[in-house]
Amino acid sequence: MPRLIVLQKNGSAKQVNVRGTPFVIGRADSSDLVLDNPLVSRSHAVFETVGETMTIRDLQSHNGTYVNGERQQTVALNNGDEIKLGSYHIRYLADGGPIAAAEALRLVTIPGKLADIDLLKLGVKS
């Protein structure tokens, strides 16, 4: 099951399972993942499954959706991709079990796509 590691405002990392799609991220209470920040739109972005591929699509947000540092409208995600919505940093992991809190924090604060060596150490499939 795909997971997101979210760097929270207090500096801790939260792990969220993407149990099904569409999976909406935004400021609205109705979102699947609520991000409380004025730079995040009410309905900011949505994770969708296209065949076997997970994608993220920006929902015409004001501040945009960034994947590995580039603003994207719709993009297929790869294991270890870094997503930025407003001031939130999110790491996309395609598969694998929960990670220790310290390791999750380390992973979400590394800029850009994770190296294969990091993913292998975690036992996360590429």
N, C-alpha and C positions, 0 to 999 in steps of 0.2 A: 504494500500500500504506500503510495507517495506521501511524503511528509514535508512540512515546512518548518524551518527553524527561524523564529522571529526574534530579533534583538529588540527588547522592550525598552520603554522610556527609563526604567529604573536600572538598566544595564544588564539585566539578566536575560537568559535565552529561554524561550518558550517553544516547545515542540507541538505541532498541530498536524494531525492526520487529515489528508484529503480523502474523505470516505466516499465521495461520489462527485460527479460533475453534472451540471455546472456548479462551481464553488466560487461564490462571490466574496471579494475582499472590499471593504469600504468602511466608512464612518457610521453608516446607518446601523441601528440595532438589529435590523433584519438580515444583515450580512452574515455569511457563514464564518468569516473571520473579521471581527470588528477591530479597527485600528483607530484609536482616539487621538487624532492629530488634525489641526486645521489645514494642513497641506495635503491630506487624503480626502478625496471626494466621497460623497455619500455612497455611491456605487462606483468604485475606482477601477477595478479590474476583475476579470473572471477567468478561472481555470476551466478548460474544456478538454475533453478527450476526443481526438480525431483519429479513428482507427486505434492503433496501439500507442499513439503519441499524445503526450500531455502538452497543451498549449496554454499560453496566457494571452488574453486579449484586453487591451485598454478600453474602458467604457466611456470614451470621450472625456476623460478626466482633465481638469485644468492644468495640473502639474506633470502629467505624463507617467508612464510606466517604463522603467529602465531595467534592462537585462544585461548583465556584464558591462555596465557603464554606457550602454547605447539606448537611446529612446526608441521604443518599439510600439507598433500598433497591435500586431499579432505576431507571435513567434513560438516555434516549437521549443520546448525546454529540454535541456540535457541535464543529466545527473550532475549535481554540484553547482548549477548556475546560481548567480547572485541576482536577486531582484530588489529593486529599490522603489518604494512607493512613499512619496512625501519624505519624511525623515526616517522611515522604517527600513531596515536592512533585513532581507529574508533570504534564506538559503533553501534551494529546492533539492530534495533528495528523492530519487526515483523509487527506492525500496530500502528495506532494512528495518531493524528494530530500534527502540529508543536508545539514545546516547546519553552518557553521563552529563550532568549539567555543565561541568567545567569544559568538557570536550565540545559540547554544543555551542557554548559561548565562544570558544576559540574558532570554531568553524564559521560562525556567522560574522565574525569580525575580520576574517581574511578577505581582502578585496578580490573581486573577479571570480572566475570559474575555479573550482577546486582542482588541484592536481590529482591524477589517478592514484598516486601513492597515498594521499590523504583518504581517498575513498576506499582503497584496498585495506588500509589499517582499520577502517570502521566496519568492514564487511558489507559495504553498500555496493550493490550491483551497478555496473556501468552500462 
